[in-house]
Amino acid sequence: MDRSERGSPPALSEAWTLATTAKDPLVALGATRAVRAHLSEWESRLAAEAIASGHTWESIGQTLGMSRQAAWDRFHDGVSATRKAYERKLSKLRAEVDRLQGRARGT
């Protein structure tokens, strides 16, 4: 993904729209809870992106007004999951490259 065109996740945008336009305050309140959940997920994704880009837990913590340990405690599971997914994709791509190179050599 081009990080300069990150955009808003559709579910977050939809929840925000409902939270700010619903006539029924209970509907808006429920949508606000959804916004909070989506923002938390989005924040985790951005932390994973920051780590993948070479930023440290210290810099993430400073950005969010917390210690590096607090940032790690909050986001490391999401970062690990993102890293594992990336590694699985990379492994599949490498296997496919190897397979194609083998076909090209006639083996």
KEPALO-368561 format. One record per residue: x, y, z of N, C-alpha, C in turn; residue number from 0; residue in three letters. Coordinates in steps of 0.001 Angstrom, whole numbers, plus 524288, in hexadecimal, padded with zeros to 5 digits. Each point is the difference from the previous one (the first is absolute). Example, Ala and Ser with C-alpha at 12.3 -4.5 7.8 and 13.67 -1.06 7.14 Angstrom:
<node <83386 7E9C6 81E78> <7FC86 804A6 80000> <80384 804B0 80000> 0 "Ala">,
<node <7FEA2 8041A 7FD30> <80334 804A6 8003C> <7FCFE 80442 802DA> 1 "Ser">,
// end
This chain:
<node <80348 7FB6B 80000> <7FCB8 80495 80000> <80375 804D4 80000> 0 "Met">,
<node <7FE84 803C9 7FCDA> <802B9 80504 7FFFD> <7FE6C 802E2 804F2> 1 "Asp">,
<node <803BF 800B2 8037E> <7FECA 80248 80517> <7FE20 805A0 7FF93> 2 "Arg">,
<node <80141 802A9 7FBC5> <7FE28 8055C 7FF6B> <7FA29 8001A 7FEC2> 3 "Ser">,
<node <7FDCB 7FB8B 7FE9C> <7FA74 7FFA0 7FEBA> <7FD5E 7FC15 8039D> 4 "Glu">,
<node <80139 80041 804F3> <7FE1D 7FC46 803D4> <7FA10 7FFFE 80042> 5 "Arg">,
<node <7FDA8 80487 80015> <7FA52 80061 8002E> <7FDC0 7FDFF 80516> 6 "Gly">,
<node <7FB10 80096 80086> <7FD39 7FE41 804A2> <7FD9A 7FAAA 7FEF2> 7 "Ser">,
<node <80077 7FC5B 803B0> <7FD75 7FAEC 7FF3C> <7FA1D 800CD 7FF5F> 8 "Pro">,
<node <7FD9B 7FD59 7FC4A> <7FA66 800D5 7FF05> <7FC95 7FF46 804DE> 9 "Pro">,
<node <80108 7FC0A 80321> <7FCC5 7FF1D 804A5> <8006F 80490 803D4> 10 "Ala">,
<node <804A8 80235 8007B> <800BD 80488 8036C> <7FCFD 804B0 7FDE0> 11 "Leu">,
<node <8005A 800E2 7FAF8> <7FD33 80462 7FD94> <7FA1D 7FF6C 800AC> 12 "Ser">,
<node <7FE11 7FB43 7FF38> <7FA5F 7FF13 8008E> <7FE3D 800E0 805A0> 13 "Glu">,
<node <8030D 7FDFE 803BD> <7FE9D 800B5 8057F> <8001B 805C7 80172> 14 "Ala">,
<node <803F4 802C9 7FE1E> <8006A 805A0 80129> <7FB4E 802F5 7FDC6> 15 "Trp">,
<node <7FEA1 7FECB 7FB38> <7FB88 80298 7FD8E> <7FB0B 7FF0A 80330> 16 "Thr">,
<node <7FF28 7FB34 801A1> <7FB60 7FEC7 80313> <80032 802B7 80556> 17 "Leu">,
<node <8049B 8000F 80265> <8008C 80281 80520> <7FEF0 805D6 7FFC6> 18 "Ala">,
<node <8011F 80265 7FBA5> <7FF69 805B3 7FF9E> <7FAF9 801B4 7FD47> 19 "Thr">,
<node <7FD0F 7FC56 7FDC7> <7FB47 80192 7FD28> <7FAFD 7FD65 801F2> 20 "Thr">,
<node <80066 7FBFD 8032D> <7FB49 7FD42 801C3> <7FC98 803A2 80344> 21 "Ala">,
<node <7FB00 7FFF3 7FEF6> <7FC5B 8033B 802FF> <7FF22 7FDBC 8056B> 22 "Lys">,
<node <8000A 7FAE0 80066> <7FF33 7FD63 80507> <8052A 7FFED 80302> 23 "Asp">,
<node <8002E 8026C 804A1> <804EC 8002B 802E6> <8020C 7FAA2 80194> 24 "Pro">,
<node <7FC92 7FC2F 800AD> <801D9 7FABA 8014B> <802BE 7FD7C 7FB5E> 25 "Leu">,
<node <7FE0C 80103 7FB58> <80293 7FE0B 7FB44> <80559 8029E 7FF78> 26 "Val">,
<node <80037 8051F 800DC> <804F5 802D6 7FFB5> <803CE 7FE0E 80426> 27 "Ala">,
<node <7FDFC 7FEE6 8049F> <80352 7FE06 80438> <80244 7FAA3 7FEA2> 28 "Leu">,
<node <7FCC8 7FC97 7FDE7> <801E2 7FADD 7FE51> <8040A 80077 7FBAF> 29 "Gly">,
<node <7FF1A 80398 7FC6D> <803BF 800DA 7FBC1> <8051B 80230 80218> 30 "Ala">,
<node <7FFAC 80337 80414> <804BA 8022C 80267> <80355 7FBA2 8024E> 31 "Thr">,
<node <7FD7A 7FC35 80254> <802E4 7FB7C 8020B> <802C4 7FD1E 7FB8B> 32 "Arg">,
<node <7FD5D 7FF71 7FB93> <8026E 7FD82 7FB75> <804A1 8032F 7FE09> 33 "Ala">,
<node <7FF7E 80530 80003> <8045A 80368 7FE69> <804B9 7FEEE 80377> 34 "Val">,
<node <7FF1F 7FFC0 8051D> <80443 7FF0F 803AA> <802B7 7FAC8 7FECC> 35 "Arg">,
<node <7FD02 7FBFA 7FEFE> <80241 7FADE 7FECE> <8031D 80029 7FAE8> 36 "Ala">,
<node <7FDD7 80293 7FC0E> <802BB 8005F 7FAF7> <804F0 80352 8006E> 37 "His">,
<node <7FFCE 80422 80324> <804A3 8033D 800C0> <80455 7FCF5 802BF> 38 "Leu">,
<node <7FE8D 7FCC8 803B7> <803DC 7FCD6 802BA> <802AF 7FC3B 7FC38> 39 "Ser">,
<node <7FCEB 7FD90 7FCB1> <80232 7FC78 7FC0E> <80380 80300 7FC31> 40 "Glu">,
<node <7FE44 80490 7FE69> <80304 80342 7FC5C> <8052C 801AB 80273> 41 "Trp">,
<node <7FFCA 80174 804FB> <804B9 8018F 802CC> <803E4 7FB75 80032> 42 "Glu">,
<node <7FE12 7FB55 800DE> <80366 7FB5B 8000F> <8027C 7FF21 7FAAB> 43 "Ser">,
<node <7FCF2 800A6 7FBEA> <80222 7FF54 7FAB5> <80436 80409 7FEDD> 44 "Arg">,
<node <7FF28 804D1 801C1> <803E6 80417 7FF23> <804F0 7FEFF 8032D> 45 "Leu">,
<node <7FF60 7FDE8 804BC> <8049A 7FEA4 80322> <80321 7FBB7 7FD42> 46 "Ala">,
<node <7FD53 7FC27 7FDD8> <802B1 7FBD5 7FD1A> <802D2 80240 7FB47> 47 "Ala">,
<node <7FD84 803A4 7FD59> <80268 8028E 7FB7B> <804D5 80316 801AB> 48 "Glu">,
<node <7FF97 802A2 80473> <80473 80312 801F6> <8049C 7FC6F 8014D> 49 "Ala">,
<node <7FEFD 7FBA8 8029F> <80432 7FC4A 80144> <80263 7FDDB 7FB01> 50 "Ile">,
<node <7FCB8 7FE8E 7FC3F> <801FA 7FDED 7FB07> <80341 80404 7FD12> 51 "Ala">,
<node <7FEEE 80500 800EA> <802E7 80438 7FD6C> <80503 80172 802E5> 52 "Ser">,
<node <80102 7FD4E 80464> <804E0 800EB 802CB> <7FF90 80377 804CE> 53 "Gly">,
<node <7FB4E 801A7 80156> <7FF5C 80325 804B4> <80067 7FC84 804D2> 54 "His">,
<node <80133 80254 8045D> <800C1 7FD0F 804D7> <7FB2B 80066 80371> 55 "Thr">,
<node <7FFD3 7FC78 803D2> <7FBCB 80059 803DF> <80066 8051B 80305> 56 "Trp">,
<node <804B7 801D9 800B6> <800D5 80507 802A5> <7FD51 80461 7FCFA> 57 "Glu">,
<node <800DB 80030 7FAD9> <7FDB0 8043D 7FCE7> <7FA0E 7FF73 7FFA7> 58 "Ser">,
<node <7FE15 7FB3B 7FFC5> <7FA52 7FF2D 7FFF1> <7FDB1 801D7 80532> 59 "Ile">,
<node <8027B 7FE79 80446> <7FE2F 801A9 8051F> <7FFF2 805EA 8008E> 60 "Gly">,
<node <80437 80288 7FE48> <80041 805BB 80059> <7FBA1 8027D 7FCD0> 61 "Gln">,
<node <7FF0F 7FDF8 7FB69> <7FBE3 80218 7FCA0> <7FAAC 7FFA7 802A2> 62 "Thr">,
<node <7FF31 7FBD5 802F0> <7FAE5 7FF1B 8027A> <7FFC8 801D7 805AE> 63 "Leu">,
<node <8044A 8025D 801E2> <8000E 801F6 80554> <80027 7FBBA 80419> 64 "Gly">,
<node <802D8 7FBD8 7FED2> <80087 7FBAD 803B0> <80595 7FE00 7FFCB> 65 "Met">,
<node <80167 7FCA6 803A0> <8053B 7FDC0 80005> <80084 7FBF4 7FBA2> 66 "Ser">,
<node <804D6 7FEAB 7FEBF> <800DA 7FBFB 7FC00> <7FDC4 7FAD2 801C2> 67 "Arg">,
<node <80066 7FEED 80529> <7FDDA 7FB19 80210> <7FA0F 7FFEA 7FF80> 68 "Gln">,
<node <7FD79 8045C 80115> <7FA4F 80048 7FF69> <7FE76 7FF4A 7FA47> 69 "Ala">,
<node <802F4 80259 7FC70> <7FEE7 7FF53 7FA6B> <800B3 7FA4E 7FE6E> 70 "Ala">,
<node <8043B 7FD95 801D1> <800F0 7FA84 7FEC3> <7FBA5 7FC98 80226> 71 "Trp">,
<node <7FE85 800ED 804E8> <7FBCA 7FCEE 8026C> <7FAF5 8006D 7FCD8> 72 "Asp">,
<node <7FEFB 804A7 7FE28> <7FB0D 800F1 7FD44> <7FFEA 7FDD6 7FA71> 73 "Arg">,
<node <80469 80045 7FD45> <7FFF4 7FEDF 7FA66> <80316 7FB3B 7FE3C> 74 "Phe">,
<node <8032A 7FD9E 80350> <80383 7FBF9 7FE02> <7FD2C 7FB4C 7FDB2> 75 "His">,
<node <7FB70 7FE90 8020F> <7FD29 7FB93 7FDC1> <7FE6E 8011B 7FA59> 76 "Asp">,
<node <7FE07 804AF 7FF09> <7FE7E 80173 7FAB3> <804A4 8004F 7FC59> 77 "Gly">,
<node <8045C 801F3 801F6> <804BE 80056 7FCD4> <801ED 7FA8A 7FEB5> 78 "Val">,
<node <7FFE2 7FC88 803D5> <801B1 7FA97 7FF17> <7FC8B 7FD52 7FBFE> 79 "Ser">,
<node <7FAEA 800D6 80065> <7FC61 7FDA0 7FC45> <800F3 8021D 7FA7D> 80 "Ala">,
<node <800E8 80519 7FF9C> <80113 80259 7FAE4> <80512 7FDDD 7FDBF> 81 "Thr">,
<node <803FE 7FF8F 8034D> <80504 7FDF7 7FE41> <7FF7D 7FA50 7FE31> 82 "Arg">,
<node <7FD1F 7FCD6 802DC> <7FF49 7FA7D 7FE89> <7FD16 7FF94 7FAD5> 83 "Lys">,
<node <7FC02 80338 7FF49> <7FD21 7FFF7 7FB08> <8038F 80190 7FB87> 84 "Ala">,
<node <80340 803EC 800CF> <803C1 801B8 7FC0A> <803D2 7FB9D 7FEBF> 85 "Tyr">,
<node <80200 7FD70 8040B> <803C6 7FBC7 7FF32> <7FD8F 7FB71 7FD0C> 86 "Glu">,
<node <7FB02 7FEC8 80119> <7FD50 7FBDB 7FD1B> <7FF81 8016D 7FA40> 87 "Arg">,
<node <7FE7A 804DA 7FEF1> <7FF84 801C0 7FA95> <80548 7FFD7 7FD46> 88 "Lys">,
<node <8040D 801CD 802B1> <80536 7FFFE 7FDC0> <801D0 7FA76 7FED6> 89 "Leu">,
<node <7FEF1 7FC67 8038B> <8017C 7FA90 7FF37> <7FD3A 7FDB2 7FB3C> 90 "Ser">,
<node <7FB01 80127 7FF6C> <7FD0E 7FE17 7FB79> <8022A 8024A 7FAEF> 91 "Lys">,
<node <80152 80506 8001E> <80235 80278 7FB58> <80541 7FD9C 7FE8F> 92 "Leu">,
<node <80346 7FF03 803E8> <80518 7FD97 7FEFC> <7FF56 7FA8C 7FDC0> 93 "Arg">,
<node <7FC48 7FD05 80218> <7FEFC 7FAC3 7FDF8> <7FE2D 80042 7FA57> 94 "Ala">,
<node <7FCBB 803CB 7FED0> <7FE1C 800A3 7FAA4> <80473 80195 7FC59> 95 "Glu">,
<node <8036B 80376 801BC> <8048B 80183 7FCD7> <8036D 7FB34 7FF06> 96 "Val">,
<node <80103 7FCEF 80410> <80325 7FB44 7FF62> <7FD77 7FC3C 7FC20> 97 "Asp">,
<node <7FADA 7FF63 8006B> <7FD30 7FC7F 7FC75> <80071 801E9 7FA5C> 98 "Arg">,
<node <7FF50 80503 7FF38> <80053 8022D 7FAB9> <80585 7FFAE 7FDD4> 99 "Leu">,
<node <803E8 800D9 8035D> <80564 7FF81 7FE39> <80130 7FA5F 7FE80> 100 "Gln">,
<node <7FDE8 7FC4C 802F5> <800AA 7FA7D 7FEB3> <7FD8A 7FEAF 7FABD> 101 "Gly">,
<node <7FB67 8020E 7FEF2> <7FD6B 7FF22 7FAF5> <80330 8025F 7FB98> 102 "Arg">,
<node <80228 8049A 800FF> <80315 8029F 7FBEE> <804EF 7FCE3 7FEB2> 103 "Ala">,
<node <8022C 7FD59 803F5> <804A7 7FCCA 7FF20> <7FEA5 7FAA2 7FDD5> 104 "Arg">,
<node <7FAEA 7FED1 80018> <7FE57 7FAF4 7FDF4> <80065 7FB91 803FB> 105 "Gly">,
<node <80037 8014B 804FB> <80040 7FBEB 8040E> <7FAD5 7FF37 80298> 106 "Thr">,
// end
